[in-house]
Amino acid sequence: MLTKKLIIICAFLSVTVSGHSQNKKSKIHFPMSDAYWEYEPGKVEFIEHRSSTVAKGKNGGYFIMTLKDHLFKDGTIEFDMELEGMGFPGINFRMSEDLLEGENCYIRSFGPVSPLKRTTLQYATVIDSMSTWDLTDEYQAGAKILQKGFNHIKLVVNGKQMRVYVNDMEKPAMHVPNLEGRQEKGLIQLSGNVIYSNFSIAPNETEDLSPEPGYDPTSNDPHYIRNWKVSRPMDFPFGKDLSFQIPSMYGEVNQSDLPDSTMTWSPIKAENRALVNLSRKFGLKRGGGRRLVWIKTNVHATKEQNKNVKMGFSDEIWVLLNGELIKVDKNYYGTPSQKYPNGRCTLDNTSFSLPLKEGNNELLVAVGNFFFGWGIIARFDDTEGLILD
């Protein structure tokens, strides 16, 4: 009997020790060397720095390097980053093989910042090779950033959610409740004019983070306009404005850019955060250039009344109600026309009153874009007496 007990105890200890060993081995370390990372020739060097082998751009330059032979889905990613120059150093993950789709988490590195500076740590999805950072004002946070020495960064990713820790491994600096990329798994990239070291991945180690999307505060709010119809995008060169038919004393009218009966429409719905994401539908314009698209919806009013609408947009809008021009506005980042906050698409961008007639009202909006993300958010202050499509 004693022998059997000893065998059982030994077997239990063996399993326990083996389990701990497997847990320790679950973290995979990827050294900074050519064997693990690929990059554009001449852009990266691997050197000894602060008792570690690190990767840095040659002559302090910007670089991108991709982890070889590893597809990341869920788990914990950790690395050290030492800031050197100005820019947006960070990590892309779940990137498609063509590097056109994925997720992007980065630091805005432009000198010392307070931990209360909300724009220090940011997340945006990558759509068709384009970061949609200007459509994701909700996905940024403050963080304690060291200007000298390594910053330790940890990302915990599970399904649609992510936590990001910066230096403080007990309290997340940022929580993303809904990762908005289309990739479930993919490649990992590091980029910036910084120094990277001590990179590791613990696959499927996700703390207590749920894989399901977190709470969207707009989901219970019926004041948002969520259902639209959208035209195909058209080229809209700079220097051009929308043209409207103007009667002439000679009986002539100029050409109008307003949609006519030949315009084709397709449905488009607001997605997470009540955003109509035009970037997701139409992707990037190859070769650059300004584009314009029309969206429209019906607003039914039980009586004649005025209703205030708040609208977030990137980058330009022309708003018409029942054929009457109501609002023209611009929101180009880095220009005098940029709206609070910093050219991002939020309901703080603009507001206007709609003089609704009794019955059906056509709300028609032209949305122009040149710079990064393309989208619109619209919300009535009050929907009493309204029926929205």
Buried (B, 14 or more C-beta within 10 A) or exposed (E): EEEEEEEEEEEEEEEEEEEEEEEEEBBEEBBBEEEBBBBEEEBBEBEEBEEBEBBBBEEEEBBBBBBEEBBBBBBBBBBBBBBBBEBBBBBBBBBBEEBBBBBBBBBBBEEEBEBEBBBBBBBBBBBBBBBBBBBBBBBBBBBEBBEEEBBBBBBBBBBBBBBBBBBEEEEBBBBBBBBBBBBEEBBBBBBBBBBBBBBEBBBEBBEEBEEEBEEBEBEEEEBBBBBBBBBEBEEBEEEEEBEBEEEEEEEEEEEEBBBEEEEEBEEBEBBBBBBBBBBBBBBBBEEEEBBBBBBBBBBBBEEEBEBEBBBBBBBBBBBBBBEEEBBEBBBBBEEEEBBEBEBBBBBBBBEBEBBBEEEEBEBBBBBBBBBBBBBBBBBBEEBEBBEBB
